[in-house]
Amino acid sequence: MAPQDISQGPSRRNFLKGAAAAVLAGSLAGTLGAAEKPLGTEPASAEGSPLPFKIGVSEIDITPTWKTMLAGFEHRTKPSEGAYQPIHVKCLTIGDGKNKVVYLVAETVYFDTQDRPWGIIDAINKELKRKHGINPGQVIMMATHNHSAPVMGDERFRAWLVEKSIEAVDKALASEREARLFFGRGSSSIGVSRRGTDMNGDDTWEINPYGFHDPEVVVLKFVDRAGKPIALSFAYSCHPTTIGSNFVGGDYAGFAQAEMSSRLGGIPAIFMQGTCGDMKPDNHRPESPFNFYAPAKVHVDEVKKIGVRLADDITKALASPMEEITGPIRIGHAHVEFPVLSAWTGTNGIETDAVADPSKPLSGPTRRMARMARRVLASMDKNGRYNVTQPGDLAVVRIGDKFVHACLPGEMCSPIGLRVKDELRGSQVMVTAYAGLYIGYFPGQAQIAAGGYEVFGNFHRLPYSPEAEDVLIYSVMQTVKSLAGKA
């Protein structure tokens, strides 16, 4: 074999081999470089420069040590038998040196209720004002709507929740430290619409992959001067109803929080519930793709798998580039009277037969909007004011020019959250529900004519008017605008 002539450079074969090796080496270097960067880290901040925020965070165990009735499922007729996981009240404080917002998030079904207030919110606010000078307008109380928590009718648990919530704020304030804040978005498929539609346009309770749903996961990450995560909050819209056993626990959200805390080195992770009124975990069986699996038969390991799936989706969001949030903190509130259809009569099945009755001009499935219009008008006085309204309160937190957090009351359904995000598109938007006093289910305009559980699931057992959505959205947007440019 003749010696190779190297004067003219490498042969084509050797060149391609060398190029391939270089590409592979570069690919491996990139992979190793990415792997070396801990999850959720950001570039370090310059020494000596102040960070934009001070944040405090805490979590306090509120798992009852006694037997109690659990919330959320009618099939429960006996007190709790123990706990498959602890539940908590968590506190997150964010301050800019001038203003401060205090989030209290409880793994309960709600914090307090409008129709029969227990005084929980008032008691907490009164004590926070006395101890720390915190005004009620600075405090946002939210529930994860956990269905594996005690009923709020348990007087002992209510007192326990008040005591532990105040303790959570005490600890969060004592832990405050400088931080930067980052916003990210992802998506998850663990939730699915529970509202189907039959041939008459009426609601059916089943898994509906084509129904309204909001797959977005919103992630707020707090990092220290070195760029290391020190706290995490995430929002997603899905009922915590994966399990209906007689044991206390945090459902999928509890497992998602625990998993994210573990993945990020033990930092606190806080779940904030979105507009999940019409959303449930998609825990069907392959042989029955449109039916929810009986909650009481679901084992804890299955619930954990769903929580870990959500954690995987959050991890993907954290691994993607995130936007930094800076600027002053501003908080606004609005009291709203939501219109109710007091003229509604009968059940959802009224006059919705597949074949219209000629003696009833507005009967049949194609006349639902005409019947709705008639009921809307009949629910008002001659001046266009509704005869019955449901009071509710909402809050908006703005940070800087782009971040908006809409905190809504009650069980808002997914069309509401989607519309808020739509009207604020281009901003960094987070929409959560179950804030403040609970006002029952709140469906979207398009859902009301179809009826169903969410439509009649408010205190009046009568639907909200289709105009209620417009009233709510207008109040949110006016509150957002009122905070623009304020220091």
Secondary structure, 3 states (H helix, E strand, C coil): CCCCCCCCCCCHHHHHHHHHHHHHHHHHHHHHHHHHCCCCCCCCCCCCCCCCEEEEEEEEECCCCCCCCECCCCCCCCCCCCECCCCEEEEEEEECCCCEEEEEEECCCCCEECCCCCCHHHHHHHHHHHHHCCCHHHEEEEECCCCCCECCCCHHHHHHHHHHHHHHHHHHHHCCEEEEEEEEEEECCCEEEEEEECCCCCEEEEEECCCCCCCEEEEEEEECCCCCEEEEEEEECCCCCCCCCCCECCHHHHHHHHHHHHHCCCCCEEEEECCCCCEEECCCECCECCCCCCHHHCCHHHHHHHHHHHHHHHHHHHHCCCEEECCCEEEEEEEEEEEECCCCCCCCCCCCCCCCCCCCCCCCHHHHHHHHHHHHHHCECCCCCECCEEEEEEEEEEECCCEEEEECCCEECHHHHHHHHHHCCCCEEEEECCECEECCEECCHHHHCCCCHHHHCCCCCCCECCHHHHHHHHHHHHHHHHCCCCC
